[in-house]
């Protein structure tokens, strides 16, 4: 493949996923890791992307950038569904289950609407609507109880702020499934929204068990605010595209790492 074609393929992948890994690109393009690194260097010199550890991201995609729900819900759908299926296996009848806002937790909600009867606590308008419409249509085996906490709405359709945080402080959850913007060895689990970070921290405090749901592209992404350190997660469920170094770090720091096969 000519260099110009490789460069365009890298940029196309970046537009789809916002963050790409050198190893993934090398496999997709059928070239060496060194070739991809050189291509990334050339594209960075031209201002087309920004290098990060092990890959590249869209230039100017800052730690406060918050993509909307509709865009994110069309990205990495196979990975998110695989993660959701794995996560759904942890849910048992009668549980109080927290679902933070996000497209991966939304994918999990789609698996749970016809699952065991549970009580769902969420700050996601989309997730609450999903359970409501499933119950109304009769597609759920029997309806779970859904508690939608209030608050200020974000671009990712999360309800956040002091009202949301105050409500969570009164609740006790068997398990929390937490969606995150990024994962990093030093910063832990992060989000680009300060108020959402505060609300997510209240979710973590309310739960006996915290399970983070994050596809492989979340590794190396940094939001402006940390939700929790890596060792505060009882489990992380990612997908089989997660790099070896990320796996090593997570296996050392979290209670358990699960990799869903895509």
N, C-alpha and C positions, 0 to 999 in steps of 0.2 A: 504494500500500500504506500502510495506517495505521501510525503510529509504533509502536503496541503490537505489531502483527504483525511489523514489522521487528525490533523488540527481541527478540522470541521467536526469530525466524529467526537472528539473530546469536548468541544464546545456544545454540541448537541446534547451529549450526556449530561453536561453541567446544567444546561437549561432545564432538563427534565428533573434532575435530582438535587441541584443546588450545591451538592458536595459529591466529589468523586474520589475514588481511591486508585492509586497507581496500579496496584495488583489487579483490580477489576478491569481497568482499561487495557492493561497488557494482555489479559486473557481475551477480552472482546476483540481487540485489534490484531491479535496473533503476533505480537512483537515482544521484545525484551523489556524488562523493568527499566533499564537504562535508557532505552529509546523513548519510553513514555516520559521519563523524568526530563530528558532533553527537550521534548515537545512542550512540556509544561513550562520549562524555563523560557523558551521562545515566546510562548503565549503570554506569560507574565510580563516579559519585557515589552510586549506590545499592548499591555494594559487590558488583555482579554480575560484574565483570570488572576487569582491570587493563590500562591502556594501555601499549603498548610502541611503539617507533619503527616506524611504518607499519602498525600493527595493534593487536591485543589478545591477552591470554592469560588463562587461568584464574587468578583471584586466589589467592595463596598457593601457586602452583605454583613452588616454590622451586628454587634451583640444585642442591639435593640430592635432589629428588623423582625417583624412578626407576620409571616405569611398568613393569608386568610384561609378559612376552613375549606372553601370550595376548591382552591388550588391544591392544597395539601392532600385532600381526599382522593385526587386522581393520581397521586404519585406512589410508587412502590406498593401497589395494591396486593400483589401476590405475597410479598413479605409480610405486610400487615395482617393479612388473613391467616397466614401460617402461624404468626405470633398469637393471634387471637384464639385460634383453635387450641394451641398449647395452653394458653392462660385459662380458657374455659374449663379445662380438665381439673383445675384447682378449686372450682366452685361447687359447693355442696348444698343440699336442701337446707333451708332455714337460715342461711348465712346473712349477715349484714355486710354488704359489699360496697366499697367506695369505688367510684369510677371518676377519675379526674377528667377534665376536658381534653380533647385531642382526637385526631383521626384514627390512631391505633386503638385507643380505648373505645371509640365509636365502633370500630370493627369488632371488638370483643363484645360490645353490647348486642350486635347483630347475631352473635353466636348464643347469647344468653336469653334472648327473648322467648325462645321455645325450650329453654332448659329448666332446671329445677326452680321451684318457687323460692324466691329470695327477697330481701329488702335492699333496694339499690339507693344509695345516696350519691348524688352527682351535682356538679356545678356546671354541667353541660346542657344547654338547651337542646342541642341535637340529640343527645342520648335520651333525655326525657321524652322528646317527641317520638323517638324510635319505639320505646316501650309503649307509649300511649297509642300509637297507630297500630302496633302489632296486636295489642289487646282489643282495640276497637274492631279490627278486621277478623278477630278470632283466630289469628295465626299462632298465638301463644297457647301452649298446652293449658296453662292457667296463669292468670295474671300475677306478676310479682308486684310488690309495693314499691313505688318510686317516690323518693323525697328529693325534690329539686330545691337546692338552697338559693337564696336570693343574692343580689349584688349588682355591681356594674359590669356591663357586657364588653368583652374584648373582641378584637378582630377574629380570634379563633373560636368565638361563640362560647367563651368561658365566663361564668359569673364570679366576680372577684371582689375584693375589698373588705372593709370592716364588717359588713352585714354577713357576708359569706363566712368570714373567719369566725365571727361570733357564733354563728349557727353550728359550725363544726366543733367548737370547743365543748358543746353540750352532748356530743354523740360519741358512741363507741362502736368501732367497726371490727369485724373479724378479719377482713383483708381489704387492702387498698391496692387497686391497679392504677399505677401512676404513669401518665404519659409525660414525656420530657422533650424539650427542644434539643438538648445536647448532653453528651457525657464526656467527661474529661478526668484524667488521672488526678489532677490537682484540684480543679474546681468542683468536681462531682457532677451532680445532675443539675442542669441549669434551664432557665427560661428567659426570653427577652422582655418579659413583662414583670415589673416590680411587684405590682399588686397580685398577680397570679402566683408569684413565688411565695408570697406571704400566705395566700390561701392554700397552696399545695403543702406548705409546711404544717398548716393546721390539719390538713388531711393526714399527713404522716403521723402527727402526734395523736390523732384519734384512732389509729389502726393498730391492732396487735401484730399484724404482718403487712409489710410493704413489698409489693411486686412491681418492679419498673418494667414497662413495655417500651422497647426502643429498637427500631431497625438499625442495620449496620451503618447507615449513613449518619446516624446521630453521634457516632464516636468522633471526637475531635472538634465538634461544634461547641461554641461557647455563647450562652446567653449572658445578659448583663448581671443576672442575679442567680445565686445558688439556692437550690431547694433543699438539697441534702448531700452529704458526702457519700462516696461510693459504699462505705462500710455501714451506712444506715439502711441499705436495702437488704431485705432478707433474700430476695431473689431478683435476678434480671432475666427477662426473656427477650432475646434478640433472634436474628436469623442466621442461617449458615453462611452468609456473606461477610460476617464479622471477621476482621483481620486477626492474625495469630497474636500480635502484640496486645491488641485490645482484649482478646480472650484471656491472655495470661494475667493482665492487670485485674480484670474483673474476677477471675477465679481466685485471685489472691485476696481481694478486698470485699467481695459480696458474699452473702451466705451461700448462694447457689447460682450458677449460670446455666440457663437452658438455651439451646440453639434450635430453633424450629426449622425443619427442612422445608425449603421452598420448592 
